[in-house]
């Protein structure tokens, strides 16, 4: 997670942690790396993927799908570990370029079939997604469709609450967005990794 990103009221990284049980959070700094992050990347139970547009990586690193899990040395299948940069687009590019410990990992380049629904910050491009939308796409690739649908529904409700509070209006608790979230919500599930503050 970049710098003050977790302090921004429009941040959606924490939505991922609310939905996905195996979420790990780390602050990003150019000059130092959290030893716990490095240990996680080397843990044999995980197959890490850096989630970032493929045009920014060497072609041989780029993957478009998450293959079936490969067994690790203990004979159990490795679980996908999605590394998301929780930051503005400019900050995320910097984090991607200046994190040499990620250079050995495959880059998962998402191929979205939708445009962003994120309304709280505007990058000016429909193909720039917020953190929770990226996590939902990753959950889809991993076959975790309940988590995927919960993240999409949660973002709509989060946006509603934020905009209502900003405009000093009451929350419409019985609207279609809240009903949809109630329908798809289940206890925390699946696995991913988002960066967050120390």
C-alpha positions, 0 to 999 in steps of 0.5 A, spaced: 500 500 500 502 506 497 504 511 503 497 515 505 493 510 501 490 507 507 488 513 510 484 516 504 476 515 505 475 513 498 480 507 499 477 500 497 483 496 499 480 494 506 474 492 502 478 486 500 480 484 507 473 484 509 471 479 504 477 475 503 480 471 509 487 470 507 489 477 505 496 480 507 497 487 508 504 491 507 506 498 506 511 500 500 517 503 501 522 504 495 528 503 500 526 497 504 522 491 504 518 488 510 521 481 511 514 478 512 513 480 505 519 477 503 517 470 507 510 470 504 513 470 497 517 465 498 512 460 502 511 454 498 504 454 499 503 460 495 504 461 487 505 469 487 502 473 481 504 480 480 497 483 478 499 489 473 498 490 465 502 486 461 505 492 457 509 494 463 513 487 463 517 483 459 513 478 455 516 472 458 513 474 465 506 475 462 500 470 464 493 472 462 490 466 466 491 462 473 493 455 471 491 449 475 494 449 482 501 446 481 503 441 487 509 444 492 514 440 495 509 437 500 505 434 495 499 439 496 497 444 491 500 451 491 494 457 492 494 463 488 497 469 491 495 475 488 499 481 489 495 488 488 498 495 488 493 499 492 495 506 490 493 511 485 495 509 478 502 513 478 504 511 484 502 503 482 507 504 476 512 507 480 511 501 485 511 496 480 518 499 477 521 500 483 520 493 487 526 488 484 524 483 489 518 482 484 522 481 478 522 474 478 514 473 479 509 472 473 505 478 471 498 477 471 495 481 466 487 482 467 483 482 461 477 486 463 470 485 460 467 491 463 469 498 465 470 501 472 464 502 476 468 506 481 466 513 482 469 516 488 476 518 484 477 519 477 483 517 473 480 519 466 480 512 464 475 507 464 480 501 464 483 503 470 480 499 476 480 500 483 483 495 488 477 491 490 475 491 482 482 488 481 481 483 487 474 481 484 477 479 477 483 475 480 477 472 484 474 470 478 480 467 475 481 463 481 474 460 481 472 464 487 466 466 484 462 468 491 468 472 493 468 476 486 460 477 486 461 479 494 466 484 492 463 487 486 456 488 491 460 491 496 463 496 492 456 499 490 454 499 497 461 502 499 460 508 494 453 509 496 455 510 503 460 514 502 456 519 497 450 519 502 455 521 507 459 526 503 452 530 501 449 529 508 443 524 506 441 518 509 443 511 507 438 507 503 438 501 507 433 497 503 435 499 496 437 494 491 445 495 492 444 493 499 439 487 498 444 484 492 450 485 498 445 481 503 444 475 497 451 474 495 455 475 502 458 469 505 463 469 511 470 471 509 473 466 503 479 465 498 486 468 498 489 474 496 494 479 498 494 486 498 499 491 500 497 496 506 501 500 512 506 498 517 
